[in-house]
Amino acid sequence: MGRPRKPIEELEHGTVARYRRGCKCELCRAANRDRVRDHRWSASARTKEQASVEQLAVRINPEAPVPTIDMTAEPGPIEQAIVEDLDALVGSPPWKRTASAILRLDARVLDQAAGVDRLDLLSPMQIRAQEWMKLLRSVSGGPDLSVADQAAQLLKDLAGGDGGSE
């Protein structure tokens, strides 16, 4: 057995509950009208959304291969430019091999991002590649600088150019 129902006299005017219990005053009719309108709008929105999803699903081929970055592909124009820039670096800065490898991977992603429909990768990857290039350029002193001198120069550059001294 459910909970006992309130008598209609205890229900407030302008509510759907009172309308359903038989009150047909203007306030109760307006409340029911609003409820029906909202329900129809919500049902219409669900139908439109479902139709949109079904339309998109028709265009998706589940058998098609998912586009990915091809790490075995020939270097693209960005990667080729990076390789040339890396070859032009003077000296052997610390972390050159690691930074160079990461920079080349970034360049490969940048070269192929449009082909795999991942344009969202462009901006962060460009920023990341620029940071690696800045690091490599900042520590690439002349051939006469030792690795320790280059590391000290890097720390000085990272501290704002004065090495933290006053």
C-alpha angles and dihedrals in degrees: 000000000000129000117288116267121238116244112258091247091064093053118094120245115249095043131116090229092061091044090053090049090058109273110136100179117137094258094053093044090052091051091052091045090055091049093051092046092051091047092051092047091049092049090048092050091050091050092050092047092049091050090050092051092048091050091052092046090057090060094050115091107203090196094057115104116252110246112246139172108274106222091186095055123114113269113273126221095277094049091046090053090049092051090051091049091049091051089052093056112115118228127357110284119200114272091016093139094047095042091045092052093049091046091051091050090050089051091050091053090048091051093052103032095098092048093057093042094247102128087148087076096059102081099044092043092049091051091047092049091049091052092052091048091049090051093049093047093046094056099038101100125165122300090261094065116099122225089255091052090048091049090050089050090051092052090048091051092047091051091056103274099292099077091240094291121133 
